[in-house]
Amino acid sequence: MGQLDGFAPREVRRVLERRGWTHIRTTGSHQIDEHPDSPDLVSLPNHDPVRTGLLRGIIRKMWLSVNAFLEVARK
């Protein structure tokens, strides 16, 4: 199993909020977030678990490394 396997949407949401992202709307089963310093939006699906490839894309949009993401997620 990889480092990013098995993350629930609520765990990813917690990291987003700790890094300053705010929920702006929900479209279907996806929660859309924005950050005041980023032109990108993050679309977080509300299904368990968040797949590894999608999670890597979200981490990239947050301008984090995988290790930095895991550090924030463990707090």
C-alpha positions in Angstrom: 0.0 0.0 0.0 1.3 3.5 -0.9 1.5 6.5 1.4 -1.6 8.2 -0.2 -3.9 5.1 -0.2 -7.1 5.2 1.7 -7.5 9.0 2.5 -11.1 9.9 3.2 -12.5 13.1 1.9 -12.9 14.5 5.4 -9.1 14.0 6.0 -8.3 15.8 2.8 -10.8 18.6 3.7 -8.9 19.0 7.1 -5.6 19.5 5.3 -7.2 22.0 2.8 -8.6 24.1 5.7 -5.4 24.0 7.6 -3.6 25.4 4.5 -6.1 28.3 4.1 -8.5 26.9 1.5 -12.1 27.7 1.9 -15.2 25.8 0.6 -17.1 28.0 -1.9 -19.7 25.6 -3.3 -20.8 22.1 -3.8 -21.6 20.8 -7.2 -23.1 17.3 -7.2 -20.9 15.2 -5.1 -17.8 17.5 -5.4 -16.8 20.2 -3.0 -15.1 23.2 -4.7 -12.5 25.1 -2.7 -10.5 28.3 -3.3 -7.4 29.9 -1.8 -6.8 33.7 -1.8 -3.3 33.2 -3.1 -4.0 30.7 -5.8 -5.8 31.1 -9.2 -6.7 27.4 -9.1 -9.8 25.8 -7.6 -9.7 22.4 -6.0 -12.5 19.9 -6.6 -12.7 17.3 -3.8 -15.0 14.4 -4.5 -17.3 13.3 -1.7 -16.7 9.5 -2.0 -14.5 7.2 0.0 -11.6 6.8 -0.5 -10.1 9.6 -2.6 -8.1 7.8 -5.3 -4.3 8.2 -5.3 -3.9 9.9 -8.7 -6.7 12.4 -7.9 -5.1 13.1 -4.5 -1.8 13.8 -6.1 -3.4 16.3 -8.4 -5.1 18.0 -5.4 -1.7 18.1 -3.6 -0.1 19.7 -6.7 -2.8 22.4 -6.8 -2.2 23.1 -3.2 1.5 23.7 -4.0 2.6 21.0 -1.5 4.9 18.0 -1.7 3.5 14.6 -0.8 5.6 14.7 2.4 4.4 18.1 3.4 0.8 16.9 2.8 1.3 13.9 5.0 2.9 16.0 7.7 -0.2 18.3 7.8 -2.5 15.3 7.7 -0.9 13.7 10.7 -1.3 16.7 13.0 
